[in-house]
């Protein structure tokens, strides 16, 4: 009986040890997940988000959203009244503009106005979305087009106009007119040569 009781006690202790280890492992996994979640949450808090809406002169309804810390990516999406919608991405580093640090709201307001004034929105890689307050700042302070879904308009090739320099047969015959005075003298003699040459000329003129 003592041996059975000892075995039961050992089994119970082993069970309790395993249960304690499982609980500890579960708590460790739960704590690690919670820590990772807090870190991700703090990371998202560091990413600033700015957004807005506007309508272009062509009546296209557009929205924009800029995200980033040091470098910002601004996504622009537009839906024209007629035709397919399009989207594009601009990038910039606003912090390179000294005035941005003291007035970030003013910076984004000027960017929003500049977006609305663009004549070739999402199509011109050379055009910059500028903030007026950053005139003396490096070009990185202004948004530059990096990606676009807009298809480039097809280039129209001018068909060369060819002129036919080949003359018709009758015109070519006219240019090949010969002097009939010699033949007229041989056929008609000196006395009738002038008259025959005149007749030969009349016949050839009829061919022209």
DRENPA-3360 file (N, C-alpha, C; in nm, 2 decimals, always signed):
BEGIN
1 = XXXXXXXX = +0.08/-0.12/+0.00/+0.00/+0.00/+0.00/+0.09/+0.13/+0.00 ~ +0.19/+0.12/+0.08/+0.28/+0.24/+0.08/+0.34/+0.27/-0.05 ~ +0.38/+0.15/-0.13/+0.44/+0.17/-0.26/+0.34/+0.23/-0.36 ~ +0.22/+0.19/-0.35/+0.11/+0.25/-0.44/+0.09/+0.39/-0.41 ~ +0.09/+0.43/-0.28/+0.07/+0.56/-0.24/+0.18/+0.65/-0.28 ~ +0.30/+0.60/-0.28/+0.42/+0.67/-0.32/+0.42/+0.70/-0.47 ~ +0.38/+0.60/-0.55/+0.37/+0.62/-0.69/+0.26/+0.72/-0.73 ~ +0.15/+0.72/-0.65/+0.05/+0.82/-0.68/+0.09/+0.96/-0.65;
9 = XXXXXXXX = +0.16/+0.97/-0.54/+0.22/+1.10/-0.51/+0.31/+1.15/-0.61 ~ +0.40/+1.06/-0.66/+0.50/+1.10/-0.76/+0.43/+1.14/-0.89 ~ +0.32/+1.06/-0.93/+0.25/+1.09/-1.05/+0.18/+1.23/-1.04 ~ +0.12/+1.26/-0.92/+0.06/+1.39/-0.90/+0.15/+1.50/-0.91 ~ +0.27/+1.48/-0.85/+0.37/+1.59/-0.85/+0.42/+1.61/-1.00 ~ +0.44/+1.50/-1.07/+0.48/+1.52/-1.21/+0.37/+1.59/-1.29 ~ +0.25/+1.56/-1.27/+0.13/+1.62/-1.34/+0.13/+1.77/-1.31 ~ +0.15/+1.80/-1.18/+0.14/+1.94/-1.14/+0.26/+2.02/-1.20;
17 = XXXXXXXX = +0.38/+1.96/-1.21/+0.50/+2.02/-1.27/+0.47/+2.05/-1.42 ~ +0.41/+1.95/-1.49/+0.39/+1.97/-1.63/+0.28/+2.08/-1.66 ~ +0.18/+2.08/-1.57/+0.08/+2.18/-1.58/+0.13/+2.32/-1.56 ~ +0.22/+2.33/-1.46/+0.28/+2.46/-1.43/+0.37/+2.51/-1.55 ~ +0.44/+2.42/-1.61/+0.52/+2.45/-1.73/+0.44/+2.50/-1.84 ~ +0.32/+2.43/-1.87/+0.23/+2.47/-1.97/+0.18/+2.61/-1.95 ~ +0.14/+2.64/-1.83/+0.08/+2.77/-1.79/+0.19/+2.88/-1.81 ~ +0.31/+2.85/-1.77/+0.42/+2.94/-1.79/+0.45/+2.97/-1.94;
25 = XXXXXXXX = +0.45/+2.86/-2.02/+0.47/+2.88/-2.16/+0.36/+2.96/-2.23 ~ +0.24/+2.93/-2.19/+0.13/+3.01/-2.24/+0.13/+3.16/-2.21 ~ +0.17/+3.18/-2.08/+0.18/+3.32/-2.04/+0.30/+3.39/-2.12 ~ +0.40/+3.32/-2.14/+0.52/+3.38/-2.21/+0.48/+3.42/-2.36 ~ +0.41/+3.32/-2.42/+0.36/+3.35/-2.56/+0.27/+3.47/-2.56 ~ +0.17/+3.47/-2.47/+0.08/+3.58/-2.46/+0.15/+3.72/-2.44 ~ +0.25/+3.72/-2.35/+0.32/+3.84/-2.32/+0.40/+3.89/-2.44 ~ +0.46/+3.79/-2.52/+0.54/+3.83/-2.63/+0.45/+3.89/-2.74;
33 = XXXXXXXX = +0.33/+3.84/-2.76/+0.23/+3.89/-2.86/+0.19/+4.03/-2.82 ~ +0.16/+4.05/-2.69/+0.12/+4.18/-2.64/+0.23/+4.28/-2.66 ~ +0.35/+4.24/-2.63/+0.46/+4.34/-2.65/+0.48/+4.37/-2.80 ~ +0.47/+4.28/-2.89/+0.48/+4.30/-3.03/+0.37/+4.40/-3.08 ~ +0.25/+4.37/-3.02/+0.13/+4.46/-3.06/+0.16/+4.60/-3.01 ~ +0.21/+4.62/-2.89/+0.24/+4.76/-2.85/+0.35/+4.83/-2.93 ~ +0.45/+4.75/-2.97/+0.55/+4.81/-3.06/+0.50/+4.85/-3.19 ~ +0.41/+4.77/-3.25/+0.35/+4.80/-3.38/+0.26/+4.92/-3.36;
41 = XXXXXXXX = +0.19/+4.93/-3.25/+0.10/+5.04/-3.23/+0.18/+5.17/-3.22 ~ +0.30/+5.17/-3.15/+0.38/+5.29/-3.14/+0.44/+5.32/-3.27 ~ +0.47/+5.22/-3.35/+0.53/+5.25/-3.48/+0.43/+5.32/-3.57 ~ +0.30/+5.28/-3.57/+0.20/+5.34/-3.64/+0.17/+5.49/-3.60 ~ +0.19/+5.51/-3.47/+0.17/+5.65/-3.42/+0.28/+5.74/-3.47 ~ +0.39/+5.69/-3.50/+0.50/+5.77/-3.56/+0.48/+5.81/-3.70 ~ +0.39/+5.74/-3.77/+0.37/+5.76/-3.91/+0.26/+5.87/-3.93 ~ +0.29/+5.98/-3.98/+0.19/+6.09/-3.99/+0.11/+6.06/-4.12;
49 = XXXXXXXX = -0.02/+6.10/-4.11/-0.11/+6.08/-4.23/-0.18/+6.22/-4.26 ~ -0.18/+6.26/-4.38/-0.25/+6.38/-4.43/-0.33/+6.34/-4.55 ~ -0.45/+6.40/-4.56/-0.53/+6.36/-4.67/-0.63/+6.47/-4.71 ~ -0.69/+6.46/-4.83/-0.78/+6.57/-4.87/-0.85/+6.52/-5.00 ~ -0.94/+6.61/-5.04/-1.02/+6.59/-5.17/-1.03/+6.72/-5.25 ~ -1.04/+6.70/-5.38/-1.05/+6.82/-5.46/-1.11/+6.78/-5.60 ~ -1.15/+6.88/-5.68/-1.21/+6.86/-5.81/-1.12/+6.94/-5.91 ~ -1.08/+6.87/-6.02/-1.00/+6.94/-6.12/-1.09/+7.02/-6.21;
57 = XXXXXXXX = -1.02/+7.10/-6.30/-1.09/+7.18/-6.39/-1.17/+7.10/-6.49 ~ -1.13/+6.97/-6.51/-1.20/+6.88/-6.60/-1.31/+6.81/-6.53 ~ -1.34/+6.85/-6.41/-1.45/+6.79/-6.33/-1.42/+6.65/-6.28 ~ -1.29/+6.62/-6.27/-1.25/+6.49/-6.22/-1.25/+6.50/-6.07 ~ -1.31/+6.40/-6.00/-1.31/+6.40/-5.85/-1.19/+6.32/-5.80 ~ -1.11/+6.39/-5.72/-0.98/+6.33/-5.68/-0.97/+6.33/-5.53 ~ -0.89/+6.24/-5.48/-0.86/+6.23/-5.33/-0.71/+6.20/-5.32 ~ -0.65/+6.25/-5.22/-0.50/+6.23/-5.19/-0.48/+6.19/-5.05;
65 = XXXXXXXX = -0.38/+6.11/-5.03/-0.34/+6.06/-4.90/-0.19/+6.05/-4.89 ~ -0.13/+6.12/-4.79/+0.02/+6.12/-4.78/+0.06/+6.06/-4.64 ~ +0.15/+5.96/-4.65/+0.20/+5.89/-4.53/+0.35/+5.89/-4.52 ~ +0.40/+5.90/-4.40/+0.55/+5.89/-4.39/+0.60/+5.95/-4.26 ~ +0.73/+5.95/-4.25/+0.80/+6.01/-4.14/+0.89/+6.12/-4.19 ~ +1.01/+6.07/-4.24/+1.10/+6.17/-4.30/+1.06/+6.18/-4.45 ~ +1.05/+6.07/-4.52/+1.01/+6.06/-4.66/+0.86/+6.03/-4.67 ~ +0.78/+6.11/-4.74/+0.64/+6.09/-4.76/+0.60/+6.04/-4.90;
73 = XXXXXXXX = +0.51/+5.95/-4.90/+0.45/+5.90/-5.03/+0.31/+5.95/-5.03 ~ +0.27/+6.02/-5.14/+0.14/+6.07/-5.15/+0.07/+6.00/-5.27 ~ -0.04/+5.93/-5.24/-0.12/+5.86/-5.34/-0.24/+5.95/-5.38 ~ -0.25/+5.97/-5.51/-0.36/+6.05/-5.57/-0.45/+5.96/-5.65 ~ -0.58/+5.96/-5.63/-0.67/+5.88/-5.71/-0.78/+5.97/-5.76 ~ -0.81/+5.96/-5.89/-0.90/+6.05/-5.96/-1.00/+5.96/-6.04 ~ -1.13/+6.02/-6.05/-1.23/+5.95/-6.13/-1.30/+6.06/-6.21 ~ -1.26/+6.07/-6.34/-1.32/+6.17/-6.43/-1.47/+6.14/-6.46;
81 = XXXXXXXX = -1.54/+6.24/-6.51/-1.68/+6.22/-6.54/-1.70/+6.12/-6.65 ~ -1.61/+6.13/-6.75/-1.61/+6.03/-6.86/-1.48/+5.97/-6.86 ~ -1.48/+5.83/-6.88/-1.35/+5.76/-6.89/-1.31/+5.69/-6.77 ~ -1.20/+5.62/-6.77/-1.16/+5.54/-6.66/-1.08/+5.62/-6.56 ~ -1.09/+5.58/-6.43/-1.01/+5.65/-6.33/-0.87/+5.62/-6.34 ~ -0.79/+5.69/-6.26/-0.64/+5.67/-6.26/-0.59/+5.70/-6.12 ~ -0.47/+5.65/-6.10/-0.40/+5.67/-5.97/-0.25/+5.69/-5.99 ~ -0.19/+5.76/-5.90/-0.04/+5.78/-5.91/+0.02/+5.80/-5.77;
89 = XXXXXXXX = +0.15/+5.81/-5.77/+0.22/+5.83/-5.64/+0.33/+5.94/-5.66 ~ +0.33/+6.03/-5.56/+0.43/+6.13/-5.55/+0.51/+6.11/-5.43 ~ +0.64/+6.15/-5.43/+0.72/+6.14/-5.31/+0.80/+6.27/-5.28 ~ +0.82/+6.29/-5.15/+0.89/+6.42/-5.11/+0.95/+6.40/-4.97 ~ +1.03/+6.49/-4.93/+1.09/+6.50/-4.80/+1.06/+6.64/-4.74 ~ +0.94/+6.66/-4.69/+0.90/+6.80/-4.64/+1.00/+6.86/-4.54 ~ +1.06/+6.77/-4.46/+1.15/+6.82/-4.35/+1.27/+6.90/-4.41 ~ +1.30/+6.88/-4.54/+1.42/+6.95/-4.60/+1.38/+7.10/-4.62;
97 = XXXXXXXX = +1.25/+7.13/-4.60/+1.21/+7.27/-4.60/+1.21/+7.33/-4.46 ~ +1.29/+7.43/-4.44/+1.30/+7.49/-4.30/+1.16/+7.53/-4.25 ~ +1.08/+7.59/-4.33/+0.95/+7.65/-4.29/+0.85/+7.54/-4.25 ~ +0.88/+7.41/-4.30/+0.79/+7.31/-4.27/+0.78/+7.28/-4.12 ~ +0.90/+7.29/-4.05/+0.90/+7.26/-3.91/+0.82/+7.35/-3.82 ~ +0.81/+7.47/-3.87/+0.73/+7.57/-3.79/+0.58/+7.58/-3.83 ~ +0.55/+7.53/-3.95/+0.41/+7.55/-4.00/+0.38/+7.43/-4.09 ~ +0.37/+7.31/-4.04/+0.34/+7.19/-4.12/+0.20/+7.20/-4.18;
105 = XXXXXXXX = +0.10/+7.25/-4.11/-0.03/+7.26/-4.17/-0.04/+7.35/-4.29 ~ +0.04/+7.46/-4.28/+0.04/+7.55/-4.40/+0.11/+7.48/-4.52 ~ +0.21/+7.40/-4.49/+0.27/+7.33/-4.60/+0.17/+7.24/-4.67 ~ +0.09/+7.16/-4.60/+0.00/+7.07/-4.66/-0.11/+7.14/-4.73 ~ -0.15/+7.25/-4.68/-0.26/+7.33/-4.75/-0.21/+7.38/-4.88 ~ -0.08/+7.42/-4.89/-0.03/+7.47/-5.01/-0.01/+7.35/-5.11 ~ +0.03/+7.23/-5.06/+0.04/+7.12/-5.15/-0.10/+7.08/-5.20 ~ -0.20/+7.09/-5.12/-0.34/+7.06/-5.17/-0.38/+7.16/-5.28;
113 = XXXXXXXX = -0.35/+7.29/-5.27/-0.38/+7.38/-5.37/-0.30/+7.36/-5.50 ~ -0.18/+7.32/-5.48/-0.09/+7.29/-5.60/-0.14/+7.17/-5.67 ~ -0.19/+7.07/-5.60/-0.25/+6.95/-5.67/-0.37/+6.99/-5.76 ~ -0.45/+7.08/-5.71/-0.57/+7.12/-5.78/-0.54/+7.20/-5.91 ~ -0.42/+7.27/-5.90/-0.39/+7.35/-6.02/-0.31/+7.27/-6.13 ~ -0.27/+7.15/-6.10/-0.19/+7.07/-6.20/-0.27/+7.05/-6.33 ~ -0.20/+7.09/-6.44/-0.27/+7.07/-6.57/-0.25/+6.93/-6.62 ~ -0.14/+6.86/-6.58/-0.12/+6.72/-6.63/-0.10/+6.63/-6.50;
121 = XXXXXXXX = -0.20/+6.62/-6.42/-0.19/+6.55/-6.30/-0.17/+6.40/-6.33 ~ -0.07/+6.34/-6.26/-0.04/+6.20/-6.27/+0.02/+6.17/-6.41 ~ +0.05/+6.27/-6.49/+0.10/+6.24/-6.63/+0.24/+6.30/-6.66 ~ +0.27/+6.41/-6.59/+0.40/+6.48/-6.62/+0.50/+6.45/-6.51 ~ +0.61/+6.37/-6.55/+0.71/+6.34/-6.45/+0.80/+6.45/-6.42 ~ +0.80/+6.56/-6.50/+0.89/+6.67/-6.48/+0.82/+6.78/-6.39 ~ +0.69/+6.78/-6.38/+0.62/+6.88/-6.30/+0.63/+6.84/-6.15 ~ +0.65/+6.94/-6.06/+0.65/+6.92/-5.92/+0.53/+6.98/-5.85;
129 = XXXXXXXX = +0.48/+6.91/-5.75/+0.38/+6.96/-5.66/+0.44/+7.05/-5.56 ~ +0.44/+7.18/-5.58/+0.52/+7.27/-5.50/+0.44/+7.33/-5.38 ~ +0.52/+7.36/-5.27/+0.46/+7.44/-5.16/+0.53/+7.58/-5.17 ~ +0.45/+7.68/-5.18/+0.50/+7.81/-5.20/+0.59/+7.86/-5.09 ~ +0.57/+7.81/-4.97/+0.65/+7.85/-4.86/+0.79/+7.79/-4.86 ~ +0.82/+7.70/-4.95/+0.95/+7.63/-4.96/+1.02/+7.67/-5.09 ~ +1.01/+7.79/-5.13/+1.07/+7.84/-5.26/+1.22/+7.82/-5.26 ~ +1.29/+7.84/-5.14/+1.43/+7.83/-5.13/+1.48/+7.70/-5.09;
137 = XXXXXXXX = +1.39/+7.61/-5.07/+1.42/+7.47/-5.02/+1.47/+7.38/-5.13 ~ +1.54/+7.27/-5.10/+1.58/+7.18/-5.21/+1.46/+7.12/-5.28 ~ +1.48/+7.07/-5.40/+1.37/+7.01/-5.48/+1.31/+6.89/-5.40 ~ +1.38/+6.83/-5.31/+1.32/+6.71/-5.24/+1.20/+6.76/-5.15 ~ +1.20/+6.89/-5.12/+1.09/+6.93/-5.04/+0.95/+6.94/-5.11 ~ +0.96/+6.93/-5.24/+0.84/+6.93/-5.33/+0.81/+6.79/-5.38 ~ +0.69/+6.76/-5.40/+0.65/+6.62/-5.45/+0.67/+6.60/-5.59 ~ +0.73/+6.48/-5.62/+0.77/+6.45/-5.76/+0.70/+6.32/-5.79;
145 = XXXXXXXX = +0.65/+6.31/-5.92/+0.58/+6.19/-5.96/+0.67/+6.07/-5.98 ~ +0.64/+5.96/-5.92/+0.72/+5.84/-5.93/+0.65/+5.72/-5.99 ~ +0.52/+5.71/-5.97/+0.44/+5.60/-6.03/+0.31/+5.66/-6.08 ~ +0.26/+5.60/-6.19/+0.13/+5.64/-6.25/+0.07/+5.52/-6.32 ~ -0.06/+5.52/-6.32/-0.14/+5.42/-6.40/-0.19/+5.48/-6.53 ~ -0.16/+5.61/-6.55/-0.21/+5.67/-6.68/-0.13/+5.62/-6.79 ~ -0.20/+5.58/-6.90/-0.13/+5.54/-7.02/-0.08/+5.66/-7.10 ~ +0.04/+5.65/-7.16/+0.09/+5.76/-7.24/+0.01/+5.76/-7.37;
153 = XXXXXXXX = -0.03/+5.88/-7.41/-0.10/+5.90/-7.54/-0.02/+5.85/-7.65 ~ -0.08/+5.78/-7.75/-0.01/+5.73/-7.86/+0.05/+5.84/-7.95 ~ +0.16/+5.82/-7.99/+0.23/+5.92/-8.08/+0.17/+5.91/-8.22 ~ +0.13/+6.03/-8.28/+0.08/+6.03/-8.41/+0.19/+6.05/-8.51 ~ +0.20/+5.96/-8.60/+0.31/+5.97/-8.70/+0.25/+6.04/-8.83 ~ +0.31/+6.14/-8.87/+0.27/+6.21/-8.99/+0.31/+6.13/-9.12 ~ +0.21/+6.10/-9.20/+0.23/+6.02/-9.32/+0.30/+6.11/-9.42 ~ +0.42/+6.08/-9.47/+0.48/+6.17/-9.57/+0.40/+6.17/-9.70;
161 = XXXXXXXX = +0.39/+6.29/-9.75/+0.32/+6.32/-9.88/+0.42/+6.29/-9.99 ~ +0.39/+6.20/-10.07/+0.47/+6.17/-10.19/+0.41/+6.23/-10.31 ~ +0.50/+6.29/-10.39/+0.45/+6.35/-10.52/+0.50/+6.27/-10.63 ~ +0.41/+6.25/-10.72/+0.45/+6.16/-10.84/+0.51/+6.25/-10.95 ~ +0.64/+6.23/-10.96/+0.72/+6.32/-11.06/+0.72/+6.26/-11.20 ~ +0.65/+6.14/-11.21/+0.65/+6.08/-11.34/+0.54/+6.14/-11.43 ~ +0.58/+6.19/-11.54/+0.49/+6.26/-11.63/+0.41/+6.16/-11.71 ~ +0.28/+6.20/-11.74/+0.20/+6.11/-11.83/+0.27/+6.09/-11.96;
169 = XXXXXXXX = +0.22/+5.99/-12.03/+0.28/+5.96/-12.16/+0.27/+6.08/-12.26 ~ +0.16/+6.14/-12.26/+0.14/+6.25/-12.36/+0.23/+6.37/-12.32 ~ +0.25/+6.40/-12.19/+0.34/+6.51/-12.15/+0.48/+6.47/-12.18 ~ +0.51/+6.34/-12.16/+0.65/+6.30/-12.18/+0.68/+6.31/-12.33 ~ +0.58/+6.29/-12.42/+0.60/+6.30/-12.56/+0.62/+6.44/-12.60 ~ +0.56/+6.54/-12.52/+0.57/+6.68/-12.56/+0.71/+6.72/-12.52 ~ +0.77/+6.67/-12.42/+0.90/+6.71/-12.38/+1.01/+6.65/-12.48 ~ +0.96/+6.54/-12.55/+1.06/+6.48/-12.64/+1.04/+6.53/-12.79;
177 = XXXXXXXX = +0.97/+6.64/-12.80/+0.94/+6.70/-12.94/+1.07/+6.73/-13.01 ~ +1.07/+6.69/-13.14/+1.19/+6.71/-13.22/+1.17/+6.81/-13.33 ~ +1.27/+6.86/-13.38/+1.26/+6.96/-13.49/+1.24/+6.89/-13.62 ~ +1.12/+6.92/-13.68/+1.08/+6.85/-13.81/+1.13/+6.92/-13.93 ~ +1.20/+7.03/-13.92/+1.24/+7.10/-14.04/+1.33/+7.02/-14.13 ~ +1.42/+6.94/-14.07/+1.51/+6.86/-14.15/+1.43/+6.76/-14.23 ~ +1.34/+6.69/-14.15/+1.26/+6.58/-14.22/+1.17/+6.64/-14.33 ~ +1.12/+6.76/-14.30/+1.03/+6.83/-14.40/+1.11/+6.86/-14.53;
185 = XXXXXXXX = +1.23/+6.90/-14.52/+1.31/+6.93/-14.64/+1.34/+6.81/-14.72 ~ +1.37/+6.70/-14.64/+1.40/+6.57/-14.71/+1.28/+6.52/-14.79 ~ +1.16/+6.53/-14.72/+1.04/+6.47/-14.78/+0.97/+6.56/-14.88 ~ +0.97/+6.69/-14.86/+0.90/+6.78/-14.94/+0.98/+6.87/-15.03 ~ +1.11/+6.87/-15.01/+1.20/+6.96/-15.08/+1.20/+7.10/-15.02 ~ +1.29/+7.18/-15.08/+1.32/+7.32/-15.02/+1.19/+7.41/-15.04 ~ +1.13/+7.39/-15.15/+1.01/+7.48/-15.17/+0.89/+7.46/-15.08 ~ +0.87/+7.33/-15.06/+0.76/+7.29/-14.97/+0.80/+7.26/-14.83;
193 = XXXXXXXX = +0.93/+7.28/-14.80/+0.98/+7.24/-14.66/+0.91/+7.31/-14.55 ~ +0.89/+7.44/-14.56/+0.83/+7.52/-14.45/+0.69/+7.47/-14.42 ~ +0.61/+7.45/-14.53/+0.47/+7.41/-14.52/+0.46/+7.27/-14.45 ~ +0.55/+7.18/-14.50/+0.55/+7.04/-14.44/+0.59/+7.04/-14.29 ~ +0.69/+7.13/-14.26/+0.73/+7.13/-14.12/+0.62/+7.19/-14.03 ~ +0.54/+7.28/-14.09/+0.43/+7.34/-14.01/+0.32/+7.23/-13.99 ~ +0.30/+7.15/-14.09/+0.20/+7.04/-14.08/+0.24/+6.93/-13.98 ~ +0.37/+6.90/-13.98/+0.43/+6.80/-13.89/+0.41/+6.85/-13.74;
201 = XXXXXXXX = +0.44/+6.98/-13.73/+0.43/+7.04/-13.59/+0.28/+7.04/-13.54 ~ +0.19/+7.07/-13.63/+0.04/+7.06/-13.60/+0.00/+6.92/-13.55 ~ +0.05/+6.82/-13.62/+0.02/+6.68/-13.59/+0.07/+6.65/-13.45 ~ +0.19/+6.69/-13.42/+0.25/+6.66/-13.29/+0.18/+6.74/-13.18 ~ +0.14/+6.86/-13.20/+0.07/+6.94/-13.10/-0.06/+6.87/-13.07 ~ -0.13/+6.81/-13.16/-0.25/+6.74/-13.13/-0.23/+6.62/-13.04 ~ -0.11/+6.56/-13.04/-0.08/+6.45/-12.94/-0.06/+6.50/-12.80 ~ -0.02/+6.63/-12.79/+0.00/+6.69/-12.65/-0.13/+6.73/-12.59;
% end
